[in-house]
Amino acid sequence: MAVTIRRLEEADEMDGFDCGDAPLNAYLQRHAWINQQKISIGVTYVAVEDAAPRSVLGYFTLAAASAPRDRFPARLVRGLPAYDLPLLLLARLAVDRRFVARGLGHALISEAFRIALRVAGEAGGRGLVTDAYADKAGWYARYGFIELDEAATSATRKMFLDMRTLRRASEPA
């Protein structure tokens, strides 16, 4: 299966998308396009099969963000100015149930990393943050994300990936 990852387009078919999580489905089907085109608060990227280029198989959304310096472990902010850190937010990431365990999640997060590196290189940014579902925190940790609040008891975990880690990982061996 040949897949392309590109920006969401208005004509994309999203109604059949089902990742098994109602809020993630609803975001894609009702809010992603509006947030991207009309109110400019995030950009959604979709994975589509080349044979059916309008049917969404998976997606992620990126947005600009910032967070107070004191939310981060001292080792990550040592030597930085005492103001909010510029960040990129990985706001959503989901794969349709029919395509789970085929490497699509990896392809999506890899593309998010490429975009994050490009944006940080052009506009600045200390890292990537996400609010991972507690049961998915381990998946994000495999990519280098660390939990910011280890005592979290909510259904989500605030996680951070330092842009320096991404840069090192993207350098040729």
Secondary structure, DSSP 8 states (H G I E B T S, - for coil): --EEEEE--TT-B-TT---S-HHHHHIIIIIHHIIIIIS-S-EEEEEEETTEEEEEEEEEEEEEEEE-GGGS-HHHHTTS-SS-EEEEEEEEEEE-GGGTTTTHHHHHHHHHHHHHHHHHHHH--SEEEEEEEGGGHHHHHTTT-EES-TT--SSEEEEEEEHHHHHHHHS--
